[in-house]
């Protein structure tokens, strides 16, 4: 378990740093776009697209943090009415259902990546593989966090 905890902390640090970099890039990009449009009177065509892709990546990476911290929506007031043992069974069932959903979305996102890799974005002219990869990476990170929670429930 010690090695898993170290890997978990390192991966969370890397994902957190990537989120900070993406949001920072998005802020800089939006400011450049506003400056060029309203001060220089010459809009850049790529700023909106870049900020959109940064937001998508930051959101999907941030979802893994929400899973890690149990910050997704839930009906906790109903679950708290059950005994502690029943609560753990409900939590395991919930985690299994979430894992099935994540695996399905992950699988279909892999299939989708094959389709969009030949398409290119209008302004940046990059492969659409890179923006859509955010879904696959986000689902993978959420699956790992969900699996970690399932292991921790077992060892309670």
C-alpha atoms as one frame of an Amber mdcrd trajectory, in Angstrom:
protein
   0.000   0.000   0.000   2.893   2.355   0.665   4.042   2.244  -2.978   0.481
   2.865  -4.168   0.207   5.886  -1.869   3.458   7.334  -3.213   2.366   6.777
  -6.831  -1.008   8.330  -6.013   0.570  11.450  -4.499   3.016  11.863  -7.396
   0.302  11.438 -10.032  -1.980  13.890  -8.207   0.851  16.409  -8.036   1.526
  16.035 -11.779  -2.152  16.325 -12.689  -2.538  19.343 -10.391   0.477  21.021
 -11.971  -0.909  20.326 -15.438  -4.256  21.856 -14.458  -2.500  24.973 -13.151
  -0.498  25.263 -16.375  -3.589  24.793 -18.554  -5.651  27.356 -16.662  -2.715
  29.789 -16.708  -2.318  29.308 -20.455  -6.053  29.833 -20.875  -5.960  33.104
 -18.912  -2.967  34.384 -20.893  -4.589  33.298 -24.157  -7.896  35.030 -23.399
  -6.086  38.222 -22.373  -4.063  38.199 -25.593  -7.267  37.686 -27.564  -9.038
  40.570 -25.818  -6.015  42.852 -26.198  -5.662  42.134 -29.902  -9.366  42.465
 -30.589 -10.121  45.651 -28.638  -6.783  47.490 -28.457  -5.110  46.537 -31.731
  -8.452  46.176 -33.545  -7.229  42.943 -35.128  -8.678  39.714 -33.744  -6.554
  36.571 -33.703  -8.349  33.542 -35.094  -6.823  30.917 -32.809  -7.219  32.349
 -29.286 -10.799  31.214 -28.709 -10.076  27.700 -29.941  -6.973  27.338 -27.770
  -8.807  28.530 -24.659 -11.665  26.099 -25.394  -9.269  23.152 -25.606  -7.444
  24.216 -22.436 -10.780  24.420 -20.612 -11.802  20.958 -21.805  -8.507  19.440
 -20.664  -8.588  21.232 -17.300 -12.179  20.109 -16.700 -11.526  16.438 -17.462
  -8.366  16.401 -15.386 -10.173  18.194 -12.567 -12.916  15.566 -12.571 -10.400
  13.039 -11.286  -9.762  15.335  -8.319 -13.504  15.466  -7.661 -13.621  11.656
  -7.638 -10.554  11.556  -5.387 -12.144  13.889  -2.840 -15.691  12.461  -3.090
 -16.983  15.817  -4.283 -19.428  14.560  -6.900 -23.130  14.880  -6.279 -24.740
  12.270  -4.084 -27.729  11.567  -1.896 -25.790  11.373   1.343 -28.751  12.238
   3.551 -30.444   9.000   2.468 -27.345   6.826   2.830 -26.653   8.166   6.331
 -29.931   6.656   7.560 -28.494   3.143   7.088 -26.188   1.275   9.457 -22.415
   1.633   8.929 -22.191  -1.864   7.459 -25.042  -1.201   5.013 -23.417   2.117
   4.077 -20.219   0.352   3.058 -22.208  -2.063   0.847 -24.067   0.852  -0.719
 -20.781   2.650  -1.323 -19.251  -0.428  -2.958 -22.337  -0.863  -5.177 -22.162
   2.821  -6.074 -18.459   2.547  -6.959 -19.115  -0.522  -9.126 -21.888   1.274
 -11.044 -19.659   4.327 -11.533 -16.792   2.079 -12.671 -19.018   0.403 -15.269
 -19.996   3.831 -16.610 -16.375   5.013 -16.703 -15.216   1.872 -18.501 -17.964
   2.235 -21.123 -17.134   5.898 -21.781 -13.397   5.100 -21.822 -13.908   2.306
 -24.362 -16.059   4.438 -26.652 -13.660   7.366 -26.359 -10.844   5.111 -27.606
 -12.975   4.199 -30.625 -13.792   7.865 -31.185 -10.096   8.806 -31.137  -9.528
   6.620 -34.191 -12.198   8.539 -36.083 -11.150  12.089 -35.159  -7.396  11.670
 -35.566  -7.676  12.462 -39.280  -9.664  15.644 -38.660  -7.934  18.931 -37.918
  -9.131  21.907 -35.938 -10.197  24.983 -37.932  -7.855  27.621 -36.512  -4.953
  25.846 -34.845  -4.868  23.139 -37.523  -3.919  20.449 -35.011  -5.285  16.939
 -35.089  -8.602  16.685 -33.250  -7.064  13.654 -31.566  -5.499  15.985 -28.961
  -8.663  17.768 -27.759 -10.651  14.511 -27.695  -7.859  12.725 -25.843  -8.931
  14.709 -22.770 -12.020  12.496 -22.451  -9.964   9.302 -22.557  -7.334  10.556
 -20.111  -9.984  11.975 -17.766 -11.953   8.724 -17.731  -8.756   6.749 -17.125
  -7.787   8.931 -14.169 -11.312   8.719 -12.741 -11.219   4.922 -13.081  -7.947
   4.830 -11.132  -9.340   7.069  -8.392 -12.544   5.032  -8.223 -10.534   1.797
  -8.010  -8.441   3.291  -5.213 -11.598   4.148  -3.281 -12.897   0.605  -3.779
  -9.641  -0.822  -2.379  -9.778   1.571   0.596 -13.387   0.543   1.344 -12.278
  -3.082   1.415  -9.529  -2.345   3.943 -11.744  -0.326   6.309
